[in-house]
């Protein structure tokens, strides 16, 4: 099994951190992993993204052209990555910021009110973990417990005050993946 992911949002929304946590959870779970972030002008308000591949066997290339799963936190990311999702794949989107206007009938859309849940939990900065919780619950690539553990072990000192909220956010995001969430 191999699953290719793209996680994307505005610079500062935490897409790169979410990808880092996902990749680390894969490594900690004994999987083969590639992680390729996009740095540069995207970090200044444009669309920042990270590609992650998690598999049971060796991964030949870190390049992701047609991901099976995409997580988008803003409209520009939706516009850029929706066309790339494999038929039958899944697109998790932050329904707090993205109005539904989908163009494809061959992929699953999962609405996650990530920003609203983050605000409800006390800090909108955890919206990325809400969306990541949903993505992990849908793909079953690693257990949610492995993601929580990776977050706890690898979160920088400067972000430690958000750890409890991030863990709650992961759980709440996973709860957003009930069958009626598919559109």
C-alpha positions in Angstrom: 0.0 0.0 0.0 1.2 3.5 -0.9 -0.7 6.7 -0.4 0.3 10.0 -1.9 -0.8 13.2 -0.2 -0.7 16.9 -0.9 -1.5 19.3 2.0 -1.9 23.0 1.1 -2.9 26.4 2.4 -1.8 29.9 2.8 1.6 30.4 4.3 1.0 30.5 8.0 -2.1 28.2 8.0 0.1 25.2 9.1 -0.1 22.9 6.0 3.6 22.3 6.2 3.4 21.4 9.9 0.5 19.1 9.2 2.6 17.4 6.5 5.5 17.1 8.9 3.4 15.5 11.6 1.8 13.1 9.1 5.2 12.1 7.7 6.7 11.6 11.2 3.7 9.5 12.2 4.3 7.3 9.2 8.0 6.9 10.1 7.1 6.2 13.8 4.7 3.5 12.5 7.4 1.7 10.6 6.4 2.9 7.2 8.5 4.2 4.3 8.0 8.0 3.9 8.9 10.9 1.7 8.3 14.5 2.7 8.8 17.3 0.2 7.8 20.8 1.4 7.5 23.9 -0.9 9.4 26.9 0.4 9.8 30.2 -1.3 7.5 33.0 -2.3 4.5 30.8 -1.4 5.4 31.4 2.3 4.4 35.1 2.0 0.7 34.7 1.6 0.6 32.5 -1.5 -0.2 28.8 -1.6 2.3 26.8 0.4 2.2 23.0 0.1 3.9 19.8 1.1 3.8 16.4 -0.5 3.9 13.3 1.6 4.1 9.7 0.5 3.6 6.9 3.0 3.9 3.2 1.9 4.8 -0.3 3.0 7.5 -0.7 0.4 10.3 1.5 -0.9 9.2 4.8 -2.5 10.8 5.4 -5.9 10.3 9.2 -6.0 9.1 12.0 -3.8 7.3 13.6 -6.7 3.5 13.5 -6.5 1.6 14.2 -9.7 -1.8 12.6 -9.0 -2.3 12.3 -5.2 -4.9 9.9 -3.8 -5.6 12.4 -1.0 -5.5 16.2 -0.8 -6.1 18.5 2.1 -6.8 22.1 1.2 -7.2 24.9 3.7 -8.1 27.8 1.3 -9.7 28.5 -2.1 -6.5 29.0 -4.1 -5.3 25.5 -2.9 -8.6 24.0 -3.9 -8.3 25.5 -7.4 -4.7 24.3 -7.8 -5.0 20.8 -6.5 -8.6 19.6 -7.1 -7.8 18.7 -10.8 -4.9 16.6 -9.7 -6.7 14.2 -7.3 -6.8 10.6 -8.6 -10.3 9.4 -9.7 -11.8 7.8 -6.6 -9.5 9.9 -4.3 -10.5 12.2 -1.6 -10.3 16.0 -1.1 -10.6 17.2 2.5 -11.4 20.9 2.6 -11.8 23.6 5.2 -15.5 24.4 4.9 -15.1 27.4 7.2 -13.2 29.2 4.4 -14.1 27.3 1.2 -17.6 27.6 -0.3 -18.5 24.4 -2.2 -18.2 24.8 -6.0 -16.8 21.4 -7.0 -16.1 20.4 -10.5 -15.6 16.7 -10.3 -18.0 13.8 -9.7 -15.2 11.2 -9.6 -13.7 12.1 -6.2 -15.0 12.3 -2.6 -15.2 15.7 -1.0 -15.1 15.9 2.8 -16.2 19.1 4.4 -14.4 19.9 7.7 -15.1 23.2 9.4 -11.5 23.3 10.5 -11.3 27.1 11.3 -14.6 27.1 13.2 -13.6 24.1 15.3 -10.2 25.7 15.9 -11.8 28.9 17.1 -14.2 26.8 19.3 -11.2 25.0 20.8 -9.7 28.4 21.7 -7.2 29.0 18.9 -7.7 29.1 15.1 -4.0 28.0 14.8 -5.2 24.4 15.4 -7.4 24.3 12.3 -4.6 22.5 10.5 -4.7 19.7 13.0 -8.5 19.5 12.7 -8.1 18.9 9.0 -5.3 16.5 9.5 -7.4 14.4 11.9 -10.1 14.1 9.2 -7.5 13.2 6.6 -6.0 10.4 8.7 -9.4 9.1 9.7 -10.5 8.8 6.1 -7.3 7.3 4.6 -6.4 5.0 7.6 -2.8 5.5 6.5 -1.6 5.5 10.2 -3.6 5.3 13.4 -4.7 8.6 14.9 -2.8 7.7 18.0 0.4 7.6 16.0 -0.3 11.1 14.8 -0.9 12.4 18.3 2.3 10.7 19.5 4.3 12.2 16.6 2.8 15.7 17.3 3.8 15.3 21.0 7.3 14.1 20.3 8.1 16.5 17.4 6.3 19.7 18.1 8.7 22.6 18.5 9.2 24.3 21.9 7.7 27.5 20.6 4.4 25.7 19.8 4.2 23.5 22.9 1.5 25.6 24.5 -0.9 24.5 21.8 -0.3 20.7 22.3 -3.4 20.0 24.3 -5.6 22.0 21.8 -3.8 20.3 18.8 -4.6 16.8 20.2 -8.2 17.8 20.8 -8.3 19.2 17.2 -7.0 15.9 15.7 -9.8 14.1 17.6 -12.5 16.6 16.5 -11.3 16.4 12.9 -11.5 12.6 12.9 -15.1 12.9 14.2 -15.9 15.0 11.1 -15.6 12.0 8.8 -18.9 10.3 9.3 -20.4 8.9 6.1 -22.7 11.9 5.8 -19.7 14.2 5.4 -19.0 12.9 1.9 -20.5 15.1 -0.7 
